[in-house]
Amino acid sequence: MSPEAFRRWGYAVVDWLAEYQRRVESFPVLSRARPGELRAALPAAPPAAGESFAEILRDLDRLIVPGLTHWQSPNFFAFYPANNSGPSILGELLAAGLGVQGMMWITSPACTELETHVLDWLADLLGLPARFKSSGPGGGVIQDTASSAVLAALLAARERATGFASNEQGVHGHLVAYASAQAHSSVEKAVKIAGLGRANLRLLPVDASFALRSDALAAQIAADRAAGRTPCFVCATVGTTSSNAVDPVRALGEICQREGVWLHVDAAMAGTAALCPEFRWIHDGLELADSYAFNPHKWMFTNFDCDCFWVADRAALIRTFSVQPEYLRNPASQSGAVIDYRDWHVP
């Protein structure tokens, strides 16, 4: 596509999106498509030649829109909020148009330093403890979702609990993780991926407000230690998916500090509320946590998917994920003066 054609069709796409936003309320929120309907309308074989962008936009109206559930409709109240905005859409266009990679500082220094700086800004806006900022021992990174954040936290917790031996020797069946019975399903998925196994996840009882009972956690940790197991990870939830319950972070944190267990706070649903000082109580005890995550793509008009994840000790996270193939070695990384975010998450 030539620069001239890109400009022409870029304007057309923006016009299409603006019109979609104007009329989104007129569509039925839930798609009325039947299973297999879209595939039946598509050619069985891939096209031998491309089609014009005008035809692609017509297909968007004719085929795709009828098969959408309209998450941006003001009448949408299912699952969880995931509202975008004009600035977010344009920001994503810029990111896609630049087409750079930010896996290491050297691959695009501006990407790394902007990410670090904005995560520090957000830490201040949310009132997070100073140790979660890049100026201290911790720092923040953008994950795709809170599911990835809980997996990253669990992997770091696993390594810390085993003296970083699990990465070398594999996982033994004595490690145990804990969460509320109301916790997000990503915790269960994470224990499977991390090798702990579903049998070593304790989903603990909740109180009348659907918050995790700290006494139940303390009792279960004691029982597991007595059985020769190693408690390594607790996930506290600030805003459960089913009821928006808030677990008692301080009480759970005190137990984790005493037991030497990693505490991850999953605030994916409700963490944004802490932007308002009157709701900072949801973070009471956060200074006792090892990691924290919330989703700007829920309440902050940011495109899905975007999760912000902080750790109190970035060294543990980096040691968990870091690999150093020869083709990625460079003077900036070896100097220790820069952040390489490829060592902060799974991808």
Helices and strands as residue ranges (DSSP letters): H 3-23, G 24-26, H 37-41, H 53-59, I 60-64, G 65-67, H 86-98, G 105-107, H 109-126, G 130-132, E 139-143, H 146-161, H 166-169, E 175-180, H 185-193, G 198-200, E 201-204, H 214-226, E 230-237, H 249-259, E 262-266, G 271-275, G 277-283, G 286-288, E 291-294, H 296-299, E 307-311, H 314-321, G 326-328, H 331-335, G 341-343
